[in-house]
């Protein structure tokens, strides 16, 4: 029963961090109305959402099964998310698209990684207590 609690704690904390980052990006794009009306805004949010959902797909099963042994899941989480971001950046470079989208995704992806570390630490602390 304790693993279900840790599962929901991780979902809640990581979901809040995703929403906070997305809302902060939305606020900055509303300040620049030209950016808000462009495809750049939508593409950056779609890529960011995809990276976040891949992170959930990696972490949630391992938290539900055995939250005390998350080392392999944490390593694979950051490896796969960084590879996805690099593939996205390479695709944008290869297609000669606007590189500002890559910078927008990077500006959302880095805080997500930092906040995800805090979510994992909080989940592990709730497993101990």
Secondary structure in CASP SS format (residue, H / E / C, confidence):
PFRMAT SS
TARGET T0000
AUTHOR 0000-0000-0000
METHOD secondary structure of the structure
MODEL  1
X C 1.00
X H 1.00
X H 1.00
X H 1.00
X H 1.00
X H 1.00
X H 1.00
X H 1.00
X H 1.00
X H 1.00
X H 1.00
X H 1.00
X H 1.00
X H 1.00
X H 1.00
X H 1.00
X H 1.00
X H 1.00
X H 1.00
X H 1.00
X H 1.00
X H 1.00
X H 1.00
X H 1.00
X H 1.00
X H 1.00
X H 1.00
X H 1.00
X H 1.00
X H 1.00
X H 1.00
X C 1.00
X H 1.00
X H 1.00
X H 1.00
X H 1.00
X C 1.00
X C 1.00
X H 1.00
X H 1.00
X H 1.00
X H 1.00
X H 1.00
X H 1.00
X H 1.00
X H 1.00
X H 1.00
X H 1.00
X H 1.00
X H 1.00
X H 1.00
X H 1.00
X H 1.00
X H 1.00
X H 1.00
X H 1.00
X H 1.00
X H 1.00
X H 1.00
X H 1.00
X H 1.00
X H 1.00
X H 1.00
X H 1.00
X H 1.00
X H 1.00
X C 1.00
X C 1.00
X C 1.00
X C 1.00
X H 1.00
X H 1.00
X H 1.00
X H 1.00
X H 1.00
X H 1.00
X H 1.00
X H 1.00
X H 1.00
X H 1.00
X H 1.00
X H 1.00
X H 1.00
X H 1.00
X H 1.00
X H 1.00
X H 1.00
X H 1.00
X H 1.00
X H 1.00
X H 1.00
X H 1.00
X H 1.00
X H 1.00
X C 1.00
X C 1.00
X C 1.00
X C 1.00
X C 1.00
X H 1.00
X H 1.00
X H 1.00
X H 1.00
X H 1.00
X H 1.00
X H 1.00
X H 1.00
X H 1.00
X H 1.00
X H 1.00
X H 1.00
X H 1.00
X H 1.00
X H 1.00
X H 1.00
X H 1.00
X H 1.00
X H 1.00
X H 1.00
X H 1.00
X H 1.00
X H 1.00
X H 1.00
X H 1.00
X H 1.00
X H 1.00
X H 1.00
X H 1.00
X C 1.00
END
